Amino acid sequence: MAQYSSQPSRTAWTLWSFALVGALLGLVWAGWTISGQARATFAWKRALDAIAREDFEAAQFELDFARTIWKDSSEVYLESARVARHLGQFDRAHQLLDECRHLQGEEYTIQVERALVMAQEGKLSQVEGFLEKMANPKGPFRVEILKTLTPLYFGMFDMTKANMISKLWTEAEPGSAEAFQWRGLILDRIGSKEDTDSAFSKSLELDPNRVDVLIYLASRKLRSHETQPAMTLIERAERLSPGHIDLPLLRARALSDMGKEEEARAFLASHVSKDPHPAIFRELGRLELKAGKIADALEHLKRAVDAFPMDQSIRFSLAQAQEQLGKKEDAAASRARLKAIEADLDKMKVITQQVVTKPNDPAPRAEAAKIMAQNGVGIEACRWAMSALRLDPENVEARKVLQENQASLAEVNQYRSVLEYLR
């Protein structure tokens, strides 16, 4: 009778070993997959939280990871495109929308989001009618469209449309502090003081910690020489956001208005080394010039004029500093440049009036775009060009200005003070 060994053969051991290793690898793979899914879920939640607080850079970081796990999720790609749009990354937004469409995302939503991208990159005239249609009161895209169009119309100096759209936005989203903040800005530009105060007050009622609104109100108080109420608002804003770029400038202006110019100068001088924003150089240079610190004033005014090339007060102060330091040729050049800027600003006053009296004529808007571009103010040149192209999509001059200054629209980190929005 044949004898059978009670021990497994070498072949059996080998097969069992392979099976065991395969099972372990399967468990590892399953664990890694589950772990990846969990991490993607947490990243998605963090991204949505970041979007809610408008921290789009943080949202983009989380969504970039989520897409590595959820490669077939059209929803993740769509949200990624929206975030890219908010960051001014228009080419990337288009690419993400293409991928979303490839993943069979909802076509209407993709079309609306692409139209919003096109509007923000200077092609509003091509999509304006579609967006207005999709912003109907019963549509799911109404708030996002109104939220996007309001600052666009404001930036293109179409106050009639900005006024109308911002009003619709506050009605569509009555709990939005941002909507009432923009409403206040537009009403301020139009010159409706009581309605402006009401809109800003409503924004603060909805969000008492909205620092930009506190800054707007403080600036308005300074304009009307209500220095102490302005300082109260500034101090409140400082407690909420001590690092806000506009607060040092506002505090210095308030101190200066109180007759404490040396304190204001010392404050800005200590601040500028750690927070060198151009507007601070502008104010610091003015105070240094007044205090007789001419060399320091010249250095700071030179840095300020690069950021504000059409600012008459900087040019004038710069010429004064150059003259006092014996730089006669430089001073003469600064005064000649100031004279040219004054001539261009006089032209802009005429153009602005023409825009009001001839709201459907693209010619003055295109001319304004050229003036801004020639003076190195790229973002304003683009805004005027966009407003001309909205009326005449084939306007050659406006298209040229927009093309040459396109990068200005996507410069997320460029210095843009909230105070620049106020008259």
MOHU-V596674 format. One record per run of one state. SS is the DSSP state (h for helix, s for strand, l for the rest). FROM is the first residue (numbers start at 1). LEN is the number of residues. If there is no record, write none. Layout:
# MOHU-V596674
ss=SS from=FROM len=LEN
ss=SS from=FROM len=LEN
This chain:
# MOHU-V596674
ss=l from=1 len=9
ss=h from=10 len=43
ss=l from=53 len=3
ss=h from=56 len=14
ss=l from=70 len=4
ss=h from=74 len=13
ss=l from=87 len=3
ss=h from=90 len=13
ss=l from=103 len=4
ss=h from=107 len=28
ss=l from=135 len=7
ss=h from=142 len=14
ss=l from=156 len=3
ss=h from=159 len=14
ss=l from=173 len=4
ss=h from=177 len=14
ss=l from=191 len=2
ss=h from=193 len=14
ss=l from=207 len=4
ss=h from=211 len=13
ss=l from=224 len=3
ss=h from=227 len=14
ss=l from=241 len=6
ss=h from=247 len=11
ss=l from=258 len=3
ss=h from=261 len=12
ss=l from=273 len=5
ss=h from=278 len=14
ss=l from=292 len=2
ss=h from=294 len=14
ss=l from=308 len=4
ss=h from=312 len=13
ss=l from=325 len=3
ss=h from=328 len=30
ss=l from=358 len=4
ss=h from=362 len=13
ss=l from=375 len=3
ss=h from=378 len=14
ss=l from=392 len=4
ss=h from=396 len=9
ss=l from=405 len=1
ss=h from=406 len=5
ss=l from=411 len=7
ss=h from=418 len=4
ss=l from=422 len=2
